[in-house]
Amino acid sequence: MKTSSNWTFVCELDDILSGTGVAALIDGRQLAIFRVGDSVYALDNYDPNSEANVLSRGLVGDIQGDLVVASPIYKHHFSLISGRCLEDPDQSVHAYPARVTDGRVWVRSVPLRPVARTRHLVVIGNGMAGMRVVEDLLQIAPNAYRVTVFGAEPHPNYNRILLSPVLAGEKRVEDIILHSLDWYREKGVTLHTSDPIVSIDRVRRTVRSQSGIEVPYDRLLIASGSNPVMLPIPGNDLPGVVTFRDLQDVDAMLAATRTHKKAVVIGGGLLGLEAANGLLKQGMDVTVVHIFDTLMERQLDRAAADLLRESLEKRGLKFRMQAKTVEILSTGHEWRGTSQTDSEAHAASLAPRARVAGVCFEDGSELEADLVVMAVGIRPNIDLAKAAGLRCERGVLVNDTMQTFDPSIYAVGECVQHRNSTYGLVAPLFDQARVCATHLAEFGIGHYMGSMVSTQLKVTGIDVFSAGDFIGGPTSEALVMRDARRGIYKRIVIENNKVRGAVLYGDVKDGAWYMELMTQGRDIGPLRDKLLFGSAFAGKA
């Protein structure tokens, strides 16, 4: 074979059919040269799994954006670019420089780089969704990646859905930690706390953190979660105005309970009611302000919502319904029906920076408050992904394998949009994580098809469950049971002999069973007359 400046001529490009390979002996090394279109790639021809020179006879294809060749014996896949074995990185082969010049194939016998052993997975976000992916991945493919995690908070991964019991004083922070710092060390996971990623370079496959750390990645997982919605009204940045999203918010609310007495929670949804209950348990006078005429309107019908409100009012919560907040008032504000003397106004002007003092509604009425909690919803955190050029709508767009439009980048959790849906509950996020882990491990199995979600209110002593279409439509019917004495209400929506939705109040032990009937689409005809009485009475057969 001819040589030129350490390059060795192998053959004419036309001698190799696209999608196939040939073997060549170059400087004593047996190499496999593959053609894909007008490009060529070179690897060791020796397959370490079968211990035979057979890779040149393998099938060439594409797996999740990587060009690979499948060994004709053991079907292990090797990257044409790096030589990495997808199934077992320790069985990787060398890759060599290869090029086409004037229709001729040239190869150098010096490997491009040492054999790749372990790839690098970088995770953006140290929350429940991203860390569930890491946990599942370490179980099914413990040696597939080096894992580095960047989180914005100073804590290790904790159970965010248990923030309400922490606020209520029913649990400690230590009780809700899911992965201790020791766990990260034992698993070989590098954790950077209080250091969020601020930029992604998709060309160089690197990320840069707020502190300036730059890290390369082979695979990137975006699990940036969501941001709480702050109403765009005057005064929303005053001290004493908080959201209810993380431990820092809980700390701020607990600090306020020690020095202040009146709280207003804006939002009568799931999160707002849990925040209000926690503040009430801490001794504050709490009023929930809601723009609609029923609580948890996305999860409950009117009958269940009325029962819930009645129960919460008995505990001491106050409600201001159908009220639109238009301004957060500050200390020094002149309340309606009162007036400041010149000396009072002068004293207010000399006081420390203004703090929240109340809220003003669209009808002009006002309500005093030392603490205002905004719990009016969440919005997927997609700023980083958009800046990196990933396709986003309401969330980061992903396919059924949780892969973005960049084959090397995956995304899970509250930041993603899958089949036009976003999710803020933990069950769908864990379903996404399981699928994502299998594809990062390159098992090539599992697809996320979306989730039917259920909701449970985390207020001690009040049991609420809802799932599916609990309102129904013109072709559906509702089975309803009310037991005023026991405080129990059930509504099961049926269509075509299938359960479409359920609302349970006071007795939620059969929530999982109704959810199972819905997701499986079971014919409940034989159970119809017994359905409201639960699985124990109706039977699961």
Phi, psi and omega in degrees: 000144180285147176235152178207112179051050178072000174266139181245128177287130182257303182190176172288147179301323182292346178285346181246123176288141178299135181088009179229177180224165174226158177259145179215142177263113184232118180051042178080359179255135175270113183248154174251123181249127184243145176246130173231105187066236178257012179254154178231153181221150182228134178226167166302140176280346184280124177266110183294342179283316180264349181059043179219152178275086189226355188297331181296342180262007182281167179274133180263136180200197184228127175237110177050044176093350179260128172287130185221162169238136180263126178302134181289352183255297184262358177063020171290150183252135181238132178293129178291338183274317186247343185084001182294136175276120185294323184279327183212095183305334179290348179255025181290162179239170178283148170249149186233153176297135177216145181207165175241124178229123180052042177076012180241145182264127179237144181220144172255146184270002178267123183302149178298320184197166174302153180304128179292134180253296184234128179281169184246122174255124176252131181247123177265103181117126182253033182266192188293320183291307182298319181286336174292324174299312180300316181299313179295320181297317180294335178283319186265337179213071188297339184249012185285330186218152155276135186243129175236131183240133175246127179234149180278335183268160181278359186257158166290178184299130179227165183278100185294333182286352177258016175296326181299312176298329176294315178297323182281354180083012181271341177221158175260164178302320181299334183286340185253005177290125180270322180228113180287167177299327177297324179299315179301316181295316182296326181272358180074022180268124178276123183244128173247108179268159180052034183213075183290154174287135182246346178205150177237126175254100185287334179289312180274352183055057177226159172233153178232134183267171180300326180278356178101001178290129177245128186228133175279157177223151167264321173229142180238134177243118178266117177225058188277358173070215183222165177248142176291144179279129173254124179301131182281070183233156178302138176090002183289351179255011180291147170303135182100354173258118186227166170253181180230083188227328185214182182295330177297320177296318179298317178300318180295320180291319179296323177296321180294325181295338182279340185233351182227165190237334186249127181235144171240127175252118179269112181124115180257031175270193184304307184293320181297319179292324177293320176296316181297318179296319179296316179294323177298318180293338178272006173096009181272155172274112192243131173240127176266125178254125183226139185282340180261174183267357175227151178281152175046049186298339179277343184244340187232148169279175187298320183298314180292322180296322179293320177297319180296313181298317179300317180294318180291325178294325177296333178280343178120357177287145176249155183227141172235098187267159181050044181240124179258118180281129182243348181199144171261123184272152184244166175300142186095352178292138177272109185288151178299134180089359178229167176215148180267140170283167179300322181291324178292319179295320179294319179296321180295324181290335180268354183290161175302174184312138183302149178234163179301139180230350180167186179229152179240138184256167184300330180278003178094349179285161185226158180218127181289147178197138173267344182217131176238123179251121177266118178227064187250013176130176179230160179226128180309136181273094186245005186302315182295317181295318179297318180297332180275358178088011177283149182286128182222148168237252171287328177226181175288122184288130178228158175266193185287353175257008182070022179266138176279188178285352170261117186301340182267000184238128177246164178210142178218162171096203186290347181276349189261158172236119182237121180051045176070013179240145170241156184228142178237006180254159191285325184301311177299324181296322179288327174297317177299317183298319181298316179294316181300318181298319181294326180279327172297325177284353178062037171280339176067028180236157174088135175223141177269119185254010184100170184224144166267124189259151173234157184232136172228133180279129182263068174237116185305127177091353177237117184253119180225135177220139173212151179199149174068202180271092185272356177268315180086178181220194185295337182256008180247169176222159183239133171263126187232138174229131176234131175230090187297323183295319181269355180069041183241137177220133178225138175224118179243121180265129184237140174213128182054042178062028176229145178284125181254337181192163181208141170232127179235136175225130176089329178219101186246013186296337180263011180303316181296324180293315177298322178297320178296316177300322180291309185292328179276345181064035185290147174284117184259015180311308180294341183260355192310310185290344183249358191302318183292342184269359172095174186293324182297325181274319185278333184082152183259001183286000000 
